[in-house]
Amino acid sequence: MQIRSVGIAGAGAWGTALAIQAARAGLVTTLWARRPEAAAAIATSRQNPDYLPGATLPPEVTVTAQLAEALAADAVLYVQPAQHLRALCMAARDAWRAGTPLVLCAKGIELGSGLLLTDVVAELLPQVPVAVLSGPSFAGEVAAGLPTAVVIASPDAALNEALMLALSHGAFRPYGSLDPVGIELAGAAKNVLAIACGIVMGRNLGENARAALVTRGLAELARLAHALGGRAETMLGLAGVGDVVLTCNSMKSRNASLGFELGRGRPLAEILKERRSIAEGVPTAAALEQLAARLQVDMPIAHTVAAILSGRADIDQAIRDLLARPLKHEG
């Protein structure tokens, strides 16, 4: 398998950054924007100031509002919000070319169904080969060409290799994995953990508390990954520890910064109203809580974040409840 062209479904910050990286790697690149006016503006200015200010799209990147043009590539990268995947699959059904892989670059769990995004694709596009791209990767740094390592996962080693070779260039280094379940779960759940860490920072609870939260949060993710048939050790790699280190320690993270504002006492609705970009941890928290309950996996941190976001719990009382949990052995 050789990948010479990519279509990128989603012209937000991450989609724009991946389009820049794909063009650097010599791929024929088509960037699809859902709104025609946005596609026209980006195509003309070669800028995307609403989502990735300061980055310039190379002239080799074609920008379009026609989804079929992006689907005509050798591989399609899905970079819209996780909750929009089902609609994209429905819209793409008739135009999807046989054998064209779909690479899921969004991080989330479908709200309502509790499905991982790979399962959504399996339900709606059952013949489509699927891979997952995740890891510690702020869009602005990828667009700027700064060193970045990600992981690409699917059960198909040949597909992994093809995607790794296609996207690798300069300082952008993809690693491969045969554990898409673990990689996808890590990428989704770390956003919920980042909100928790932001709350800790906003409440000035200290570095000890944040370190404990990260460590115990990773233990929760490992338990859930095992229950879903993934590998607990995946949480020690780029999509787990790597992404957690990035998003739980930086105000560049949409999720950590949202948690920080919550910790300072601001209402969630007010924070969300000010933002154009979506903090994926907000819908994922509820989906993660539902998934953990269905699988009977103990995830007190995820449960607490979901309760705070839904208004079922006051932040200070939720923290006291966490600290009052029965003592137990680490594991």
Stockholm file with secondary structure:
# STOCKHOLM 1.0

chainA/1-331         MQIRSVGIAGAGAWGTALAIQAARAGLVTTLWARRPEAAAAIATSRQNPDYLPGATLPPEVTVTAQLAEALAADAVLYVQPAQHLRALCMAARDAWRAGTPLVLCAKGIELGSGLLLTDVVAELLPQVPVAVLSGPSFAGEVAAGLPTAVVIASPDAALNEALMLALSHGAFRPYGSLDPVGIELAGAAKNVLAIACGIVMGRNLGENARAALVTRGLAELARLAHALGGRAETMLGLAGVGDVVLTCNSMKSRNASLGFELGRGRPLAEILKERRSIAEGVPTAAALEQLAARLQVDMPIAHTVAAILSGRADIDQAIRDLLARPLKHEG
#=GR chainA/1-331 SS CCCCEEEEECCSHHHHHHHHHHHHTTCEEEEECSSHHHHHHHHHHSBCTTTSTTCBCCTTEEEESCHHHHHTSSEEEECSCGGGHHHHHHHHGGGCCTTCCEEECCCCBCTTTCCBHHHHHHHHSTTSCEEEEESSCCHHHHHTTCCEEEEEECSCHHHHHHHHHHHCBTTEEEEEESCHHHHHHHHHHHHHHHHHHHHHHHTTCCHHHHHHHHHHHHHHHHHHHHHTTCCGGGGGSIIIIIHHHHHTSCTTSHHHHHHHHHHTTCCHHHHHHTCSSCCTHHHHHHHHHHHHHHHTCCCHHHHHHHHHHHTSSCHHHHHHHHHTSCCCCCC
#=GC SS_cons         CCCCEEEEECCSHHHHHHHHHHHHTTCEEEEECSSHHHHHHHHHHSBCTTTSTTCBCCTTEEEESCHHHHHTSSEEEECSCGGGHHHHHHHHGGGCCTTCCEEECCCCBCTTTCCBHHHHHHHHSTTSCEEEEESSCCHHHHHTTCCEEEEEECSCHHHHHHHHHHHCBTTEEEEEESCHHHHHHHHHHHHHHHHHHHHHHHTTCCHHHHHHHHHHHHHHHHHHHHHTTCCGGGGGSIIIIIHHHHHTSCTTSHHHHHHHHHHTTCCHHHHHHTCSSCCTHHHHHHHHHHHHHHHTCCCHHHHHHHHHHHTSSCHHHHHHHHHTSCCCCCC
//
